[in-house]
């Protein structure tokens, strides 16, 4: 049998023995290809000018994926080397040279990568079509299924895979070339000892690691600068490695102090399993736990960003809203709008200034409301005439709102409704006094920089506004059909060209044009540039860490088989053996998850609460985002755990 035939046979056997590893590499290849297609697609780039930055972001994310998967391949090949060391040592005994064995090992692993690439590209095209459909739907653009391959994306994916396998396998190849027959044959049987033997050192390291963990989590939550965030991340790394090093080394010490517990129930079997690989288990568990921590933080951040984008999008009420501090600018904008876009309704109106900032100060204390950092006109609460309010509600298709005599209406964001029910202070102007009346919370363009009030608005009789100063001139409009981004850009351009006539779009004079169509496009672009890559990284991290744990377990199948065969001969029935196996896997898979969950929960909740009030509500509320983050993570993790349990039960337990 030639060297190449032998390597192909071993590659097939390796793919069968480590099927979960092979499937993970295929999935990563599919994601690499899909995101490369997104980055290189001219169709996607034409959707928005903001997507010009998407290529760089996806390339950076893909480089991070290459590094992560490169470590996975390096770890897995090193693990395979330790499991096949006796086989490779036998090859030396029958006359093969070290460089031939190194080439054999290199080729068979490279063959696995090549086959994974071959399977991954077609599947990646399906993933790309799914991402493309989502993105086009977000931009309200038509979608048609097109199963076509991108040669540039295939080439870039091939380069990524070449980098992954070249650097990952180079270490194993050099290692084999230096090893002797004795080293290979007895490589798997090297003695393993605890990393930390002194009890006091373990206790000190455990306590110090907990302090670092608390400090790191707090620094990440309060990171106002990049340096603080980096220090926090460093503390988290120290905590995780210190925790697992001291914890795993303390397992035999615990049973040494309480030997009676070692022989209770199935503790003996579990104790033996935990101590079998004690010298490396702490490092492996810490690395996996660190990957899980990065997974949850990345996934949670992606959901928070998505919540921010979607929350702001859902608050758009009018198709077009023009805001100015000069009334003649609004008239000029109205001419441009009616000339270019079919309008079904429009209304020109004013906002007036309230008497003081007492209501804003009250909300700051009771509702988490925040005012602008500078002296903004809305800090004294904006007023709107009832006739304008009624016309705008009619334009939006909202039911009529009755203004009771000697009262004013409060229209606010939903999160302000409850504290405003306790507000009893009257509103006075020029001898007229109004008491608080009904509260309405429909979407009314109140989340904008200069919309219908900053989060809230007081609606008063028209006569009440006669003596109040005007703070904004506005025009709201509804279009006959959904505008395209090209139409929005054309309207903005026409307004900019009329600067000589007094229209200064986005200038210091606060002339602003808000468009629902433009906001939809911006939201979709931001999601493509931030949410998609974050989930891309999170899924890669989760699959990598779960694969490492699963490969570790499946690699021990032979040892487990011998142990359970002995237990069967000693009289343990099948039910007890399944229970022992389940407990072993449960402990093994739960240990690296606990620290990440404890770190991620406060981090994600704090990140949600750091967003402007009223944004993270409904399906984007902090508790829902936290539940989705943990749910998605454990869904992927549980899949790997179930596969490992089923495989181990089938291959290990006696029939």
Secondary structure as GFF3:
##gff-version 3
##sequence-region A 1 655
A	DSSP	alpha_helix	3	17	.	.	.	ID=ss1
A	DSSP	alpha_helix	19	40	.	.	.	ID=ss2
A	DSSP	alpha_helix	42	45	.	.	.	ID=ss3
A	DSSP	three_ten_helix	49	53	.	.	.	ID=ss4
A	DSSP	alpha_helix	54	83	.	.	.	ID=ss5
A	DSSP	alpha_helix	85	93	.	.	.	ID=ss6
A	DSSP	alpha_helix	98	138	.	.	.	ID=ss7
A	DSSP	alpha_helix	151	178	.	.	.	ID=ss8
A	DSSP	alpha_helix	181	185	.	.	.	ID=ss9
A	DSSP	alpha_helix	199	221	.	.	.	ID=ss10
A	DSSP	alpha_helix	226	257	.	.	.	ID=ss11
A	DSSP	alpha_helix	259	262	.	.	.	ID=ss12
A	DSSP	alpha_helix	267	276	.	.	.	ID=ss13
A	DSSP	alpha_helix	278	314	.	.	.	ID=ss14
A	DSSP	beta_strand	320	324	.	.	.	ID=ss15
A	DSSP	alpha_helix	327	340	.	.	.	ID=ss16
A	DSSP	beta_strand	343	353	.	.	.	ID=ss17
A	DSSP	alpha_helix	358	366	.	.	.	ID=ss18
A	DSSP	three_ten_helix	377	380	.	.	.	ID=ss19
A	DSSP	beta_strand	382	385	.	.	.	ID=ss20
A	DSSP	alpha_helix	386	396	.	.	.	ID=ss21
A	DSSP	beta_strand	407	412	.	.	.	ID=ss22
A	DSSP	three_ten_helix	414	416	.	.	.	ID=ss23
A	DSSP	alpha_helix	417	420	.	.	.	ID=ss24
A	DSSP	beta_strand	427	429	.	.	.	ID=ss25
A	DSSP	beta_strand	432	440	.	.	.	ID=ss26
A	DSSP	beta_strand	456	460	.	.	.	ID=ss27
A	DSSP	three_ten_helix	462	467	.	.	.	ID=ss28
A	DSSP	beta_strand	470	479	.	.	.	ID=ss29
A	DSSP	alpha_helix	485	497	.	.	.	ID=ss30
A	DSSP	three_ten_helix	499	501	.	.	.	ID=ss31
A	DSSP	beta_strand	512	515	.	.	.	ID=ss32
A	DSSP	alpha_helix	516	526	.	.	.	ID=ss33
A	DSSP	pi_helix	527	531	.	.	.	ID=ss34
A	DSSP	alpha_helix	532	555	.	.	.	ID=ss35
A	DSSP	alpha_helix	557	569	.	.	.	ID=ss36
A	DSSP	alpha_helix	574	609	.	.	.	ID=ss37
A	DSSP	three_ten_helix	618	620	.	.	.	ID=ss38
A	DSSP	alpha_helix	622	652	.	.	.	ID=ss39
###
